[in-house]
Amino acid sequence: MSLANETEFARSVRDVPRKALPVIDVGKARMGDAAAIEEVASQWRDVWESLGFLCIVNHGLEPELIDGMHDAAKQFHDLPLETKMQIKVTNDQKGYVPARGGLTTHSKFHNSKKLNTVECLVLATDYPADHPDVVAGKKFYGACPWLPEDVVPGFQATAQNYMARITELGKSMLPVWARSLELDAGFFNPFFEQSYTYFRVAKYGPKNDLDDGEMGSNAHCDTGFNTYLPPAKEEGIQILDADGETWFWPDLPDGAVMVNMGYFFERWTNNRFRATPHRVVPPTENDRYSFACFVNPGFDTPGNALPTCVSDENPPQYEPMTYWEYFDWYMKRSYTHYGKLKVSGDNDVTA
């Protein structure tokens, strides 16, 4: 059905095929059952060496948790812009980013220089006040800014609880990641003792008259280790298939949660596992709320190629970078508030 004011570009990006995502039951594996970990790891490996995107069931996240986070996201984004800007994003990449505040300039999957239409509140792990890097004022270690409780009652508690539950789930899956790479089941645990979780509470407003190249979030891969994303109530996310050419709308069972991995992990696996490009098309009628949660290792984690991912025929493909170094590189090339991009108009960006 043709929508009023819909542009040719909008029709072209919405008119893509549908495809079912691989579905993996992680119920027993996340509880530590050794046999289940081995079984899931085999399925896990097949996906990450090909499509690089799947969905999980029996993940332990109650519908009430996800619905509550949806309501909290709407509660926050319904506030006036001037109120949200009271906690505008900091140099630590925490806080509110208004619409058209980001552009994936480093992406090789599109040529657009249009700023993303998404607006989001970025939350992340807060470290103890006496942590050496907090004391030193190192970037990304500063505290999250929050609006007062009477402005958004219950929001902080809801968001922090959601982030803690996703972090718990992500850590419970570390043995599966390890065994899928033929590593000892506990291999990744030390790197997650001071893990860093990054949480985007996003809103995509409806827009039919998309300019050429304009997206809610343009084609990109995530930054870090792995991402957990419940399906939004409004469709939007599209995935680049393993052929590197075909975009598709993902289909998944009710209650499933999507999982994908990021560039840092792809580097860590020496390109053995795939960080899959994806994008978000703005909805046509209603606001779309999304809450992608990224569970990552500690910032000082070295990016040396994993021992099971190198050989004489496949030597290390990258210079080692810590997660902090990679995260810093990525963010400087994605958001206007780091000064690498200068906004000269609604849609125009100059370097």
C-alpha positions as CSV (number, residue, x, y, z in Angstrom):
1,M,0.0,0.0,0.0
2,S,1.4,3.4,-1.0
3,L,1.6,5.9,1.8
4,A,1.0,9.7,1.5
5,N,4.2,11.6,0.8
6,E,6.2,8.4,0.6
7,T,9.3,9.0,-1.5
8,E,10.8,6.6,-4.1
9,F,13.8,6.1,-1.8
10,A,11.5,5.2,1.2
11,R,9.6,2.7,-1.0
12,S,12.9,1.1,-2.2
13,V,14.2,0.5,1.4
14,R,10.9,-0.8,2.7
15,D,10.3,-3.1,-0.3
16,V,12.8,-5.8,0.8
17,P,12.2,-9.5,1.5
18,R,11.4,-11.1,4.8
19,K,13.5,-13.9,6.3
20,A,13.3,-16.0,9.4
21,L,16.3,-15.6,11.8
22,P,17.9,-18.7,13.2
23,V,16.2,-19.6,16.5
24,I,18.3,-21.0,19.4
25,D,17.0,-22.2,22.8
26,V,19.5,-21.1,25.4
27,G,17.5,-22.1,28.5
28,K,19.7,-24.8,29.8
29,A,23.0,-23.4,28.5
30,R,22.6,-20.0,30.3
31,M,22.0,-22.0,33.5
32,G,25.4,-23.6,33.2
33,D,24.4,-27.1,31.9
34,A,27.7,-28.4,30.3
35,A,26.0,-30.6,27.7
36,A,23.6,-27.9,26.7
37,I,26.5,-25.4,26.4
38,E,28.2,-27.8,23.9
39,E,25.1,-28.3,21.9
40,V,24.3,-24.6,21.7
41,A,27.9,-23.7,20.9
42,S,27.8,-25.9,17.8
43,Q,24.6,-24.1,16.5
44,W,26.1,-20.8,17.7
45,R,29.3,-21.3,15.6
46,D,27.4,-22.0,12.4
47,V,25.5,-18.8,12.7
48,W,28.4,-16.5,13.5
49,E,30.5,-18.0,10.7
50,S,27.7,-17.1,8.2
51,L,24.7,-14.8,8.8
52,G,26.0,-13.4,12.1
53,F,22.5,-12.6,13.5
54,L,20.1,-14.9,15.5
55,C,17.4,-14.9,18.1
56,I,17.2,-16.7,21.4
57,V,14.3,-18.2,23.3
58,N,14.1,-19.3,26.9
59,H,16.4,-16.3,27.7
60,G,14.9,-15.6,31.1
61,L,13.7,-12.1,30.4
62,E,10.0,-11.8,31.4
63,P,7.6,-10.0,29.1
64,E,6.9,-7.6,32.0
65,L,10.6,-6.5,32.0
66,I,10.5,-5.7,28.3
67,D,7.1,-4.1,28.4
68,G,8.1,-2.0,31.4
69,M,11.2,-0.8,29.6
70,H,9.1,0.2,26.6
71,D,6.8,2.2,28.8
72,A,9.8,3.9,30.5
73,A,11.3,4.7,27.1
74,K,8.1,6.4,26.0
75,Q,7.9,8.2,29.4
76,F,11.3,9.7,28.9
77,H,10.9,10.6,25.2
78,D,7.6,12.2,25.7
79,L,9.3,15.0,27.7
80,P,9.9,18.3,26.1
81,L,13.2,18.6,24.2
82,E,14.5,21.3,26.6
83,T,14.0,19.0,29.5
84,K,15.8,16.1,27.9
85,M,18.7,18.5,26.9
86,Q,19.3,19.1,30.6
87,I,21.1,15.8,30.5
88,K,22.7,16.2,27.1
89,V,25.3,13.6,26.2
90,T,28.7,14.0,27.9
91,N,32.2,13.4,26.6
92,D,31.8,10.0,28.4
93,Q,29.1,9.1,25.9
94,K,26.4,9.1,28.5
95,G,23.2,11.2,28.3
96,Y,20.7,12.4,25.7
97,V,21.5,12.6,22.0
98,P,18.9,14.5,20.0
99,A,17.7,13.5,16.6
100,R,20.3,14.1,13.8
101,G,23.1,13.8,16.4
102,G,24.9,10.9,14.7
103,L,26.3,9.8,11.4
104,T,28.1,6.5,10.7
105,T,30.9,8.1,8.7
106,H,33.1,5.0,9.1
107,S,30.6,2.6,7.6
108,K,31.5,0.9,4.3
109,F,27.9,-0.2,3.8
110,H,26.4,3.1,2.6
111,N,27.5,6.4,1.0
112,S,25.0,8.7,2.7
113,K,26.0,11.8,4.6
114,K,22.6,12.3,6.1
115,L,22.4,12.4,9.9
116,N,20.4,9.7,11.5
117,T,16.8,10.6,12.5
118,V,16.9,8.6,15.8
119,E,17.0,10.3,19.1
120,C,18.3,8.4,22.2
121,L,19.3,8.4,25.8
122,V,22.6,6.7,26.2
123,L,23.1,4.9,29.5
124,A,26.2,2.8,30.5
125,T,28.0,1.2,33.4
126,D,29.0,3.4,36.2
127,Y,32.1,2.4,38.0
128,P,32.8,2.9,41.7
129,A,33.9,6.5,42.7
130,D,37.3,5.2,43.9
131,H,38.0,3.3,40.6
132,P,41.5,4.6,39.4
133,D,40.1,5.6,36.0
134,V,37.1,7.4,37.5
135,V,39.5,9.3,39.9
136,A,41.7,10.2,36.9
137,G,38.8,11.5,34.9
138,K,39.4,9.1,32.0
139,K,36.9,9.3,29.1
140,F,33.9,6.9,29.3
141,Y,34.3,6.4,33.1
142,G,32.2,9.4,34.1
143,A,28.8,8.9,35.7
144,C,25.5,8.8,33.9
145,P,23.5,12.0,34.1
146,W,19.9,11.5,35.3
147,L,16.8,13.7,35.4
148,P,15.3,14.2,38.9
149,E,13.0,11.4,40.1
150,D,9.9,13.8,40.2
151,V,10.4,14.6,36.4
152,V,10.4,10.9,35.3
153,P,9.1,8.8,38.3
154,G,10.6,5.3,38.4
155,F,12.6,5.7,35.2
156,Q,16.1,5.4,36.6
157,A,15.2,2.3,38.6
158,T,13.5,0.7,35.6
159,A,16.4,1.4,33.2
160,Q,19.1,0.3,35.7
161,N,17.2,-2.9,36.4
162,Y,16.8,-3.7,32.7
163,M,20.5,-3.0,32.0
164,A,21.5,-5.2,34.9
165,R,19.3,-8.1,33.7
166,I,20.7,-7.9,30.2
167,T,24.2,-7.8,31.6
168,E,23.5,-10.9,33.6
169,L,22.1,-12.7,30.5
170,G,25.1,-11.7,28.5
171,K,27.6,-13.0,31.0
172,S,25.7,-16.2,31.3
173,M,26.3,-16.8,27.6
174,L,30.1,-16.4,27.8
175,P,30.7,-20.1,28.0
176,V,28.7,-20.6,24.8
177,W,30.8,-18.0,23.0
178,A,34.0,-19.6,24.3
179,R,33.1,-23.1,23.3
180,S,31.9,-22.0,19.9
181,L,35.5,-20.8,19.4
182,E,36.9,-24.1,20.8
183,L,38.2,-22.2,23.8
184,D,37.9,-23.2,27.5
185,A,34.4,-22.5,28.8
186,G,35.8,-19.9,31.2
187,F,38.0,-18.2,28.8
188,F,36.1,-14.9,28.6
189,N,35.2,-14.6,32.3
190,P,38.3,-12.6,33.4
191,F,37.7,-10.0,30.7
192,F,34.2,-9.4,32.0
193,E,35.0,-8.9,35.7
194,Q,34.7,-5.2,35.1
195,S,32.5,-5.4,32.1
196,Y,31.0,-2.4,30.3
197,T,27.4,-2.4,29.3
198,Y,26.1,0.3,26.9
199,F,22.4,0.9,26.6
200,R,20.6,3.0,24.0
201,V,17.0,4.0,24.9
202,A,16.0,5.1,21.4
203,K,13.0,6.7,19.7
204,Y,12.4,6.7,16.0
205,G,9.7,9.1,14.9
206,P,7.6,8.3,11.9
207,K,8.7,9.7,8.5
208,N,7.5,8.7,5.1
209,D,9.2,11.4,3.0
210,L,12.7,10.1,3.4
211,D,15.4,12.0,1.5
212,D,17.8,9.8,-0.5
213,G,20.0,8.1,2.0
214,E,18.1,9.2,5.0
215,M,17.5,6.6,7.7
216,G,16.6,6.2,11.3
217,S,20.0,4.6,11.8
218,N,22.1,4.1,8.7
219,A,23.8,0.9,7.9
220,H,26.4,0.0,10.5
221,C,27.9,-2.7,12.7
222,D,27.8,-2.5,16.4
223,T,30.9,-1.6,18.4
224,G,31.8,-4.2,20.9
225,F,31.2,-7.8,22.0
226,N,27.5,-8.6,21.7
227,T,24.1,-7.0,21.6
228,Y,20.7,-8.0,22.9
229,L,17.7,-6.5,21.3
230,P,14.0,-7.3,21.9
231,P,11.8,-6.7,18.9
232,A,10.2,-3.3,18.9
233,K,6.4,-2.9,18.8
234,E,6.9,-1.0,15.5
235,E,9.0,-2.6,12.7
236,G,12.3,-0.9,11.7
237,I,15.4,-3.0,11.8
238,Q,16.8,-4.6,8.6
239,I,19.7,-7.0,8.3
240,L,22.3,-7.4,5.6
241,D,22.3,-11.1,4.5
242,A,25.4,-13.2,4.3
243,D,25.7,-12.4,0.6
244,G,26.7,-8.9,1.5
245,E,24.1,-7.5,-0.9
246,T,20.5,-8.3,0.2
247,W,18.7,-6.5,3.0
248,F,15.8,-8.2,4.7
249,W,13.2,-7.7,7.4
250,P,13.8,-10.3,10.1
251,D,11.1,-12.7,11.3
252,L,11.3,-14.2,14.7
253,P,9.0,-16.0,17.2
254,D,7.0,-14.2,19.8
255,G,9.0,-13.5,22.9
256,A,12.4,-14.1,21.2
257,V,15.3,-11.6,21.6
258,M,17.7,-10.8,18.8
259,V,21.5,-11.2,19.3
260,N,24.3,-9.9,17.2
261,M,28.0,-9.2,17.7
262,G,30.1,-6.1,17.2
263,Y,33.3,-5.0,15.4
264,F,35.6,-5.4,18.4
265,F,34.6,-9.1,18.7
266,E,35.0,-9.6,14.9
267,R,38.5,-8.2,15.2
268,W,39.1,-10.4,18.2
269,T,38.1,-13.5,16.2
270,N,40.3,-12.4,13.3
271,N,37.3,-12.2,11.1
272,R,36.2,-15.7,11.8
273,F,32.9,-14.6,13.2
274,R,30.8,-11.9,11.5
275,A,29.7,-8.6,12.8
276,T,26.6,-8.1,10.7
277,P,25.6,-4.8,9.2
278,H,22.1,-3.6,10.0
279,R,20.0,-0.4,9.7
280,V,16.8,1.0,10.9
281,V,14.1,2.4,8.6
282,P,11.8,5.0,10.3
283,P,8.3,3.8,11.0
284,T,5.4,5.1,8.9
285,E,2.8,6.0,11.4
286,N,3.7,5.6,15.1
287,D,6.8,6.3,17.2
288,R,9.1,3.3,17.4
289,Y,10.9,2.7,20.8
290,S,14.0,0.5,20.8
291,F,16.4,-0.6,23.6
292,A,19.5,-2.2,22.3
293,C,21.8,-3.3,25.1
294,F,25.5,-4.0,24.4
295,V,27.3,-6.3,26.8
296,N,31.1,-5.8,26.5
297,P,34.3,-6.7,28.2
298,G,36.3,-4.3,30.4
299,F,37.9,-1.3,28.6
300,D,41.4,-2.6,29.1
301,T,40.7,-5.9,27.3
302,P,43.4,-6.4,24.6
303,G,42.2,-7.2,21.1
304,N,44.9,-9.7,20.3
305,A,43.6,-12.3,17.9
306,L,42.2,-15.3,19.7
307,P,44.4,-18.4,19.6
308,T,41.8,-20.6,17.8
309,C,41.4,-17.9,15.1
310,V,44.9,-17.7,13.8
311,S,47.1,-20.1,11.8
312,D,50.0,-20.1,9.4
313,E,47.4,-19.7,6.6
314,N,45.4,-17.1,8.5
315,P,47.8,-14.8,10.5
316,P,46.4,-11.9,12.6
317,Q,44.6,-9.4,10.4
318,Y,44.6,-6.4,12.7
319,E,46.9,-4.4,14.9
320,P,45.9,-5.1,18.6
321,M,43.6,-2.4,20.1
322,T,42.1,-2.4,23.6
323,Y,38.4,-2.2,23.8
324,W,38.7,1.4,25.1
325,E,40.8,2.3,22.1
326,Y,38.4,0.8,19.7
327,F,35.3,2.3,21.4
328,D,37.0,5.8,21.3
329,W,37.8,5.4,17.6
330,Y,34.2,4.4,16.8
331,M,32.5,7.1,18.8
332,K,34.6,9.9,17.4
333,R,33.4,8.9,13.9
334,S,29.8,8.5,14.8
335,Y,28.6,11.5,16.8
336,T,28.6,15.2,16.3
337,H,29.3,16.0,19.9
338,Y,32.9,14.8,19.6
339,G,33.7,17.6,17.3
340,K,34.7,15.4,14.3
341,L,31.5,16.5,12.5
342,K,30.1,20.0,12.1
343,V,26.4,20.4,11.5
344,S,25.7,23.1,9.0
345,G,22.0,22.5,8.4
346,D,19.3,20.0,9.0
347,N,20.7,17.5,6.6
348,D,24.1,18.8,5.7
349,V,27.3,17.7,7.4
350,T,30.9,18.8,6.8
351,A,34.0,17.2,8.2
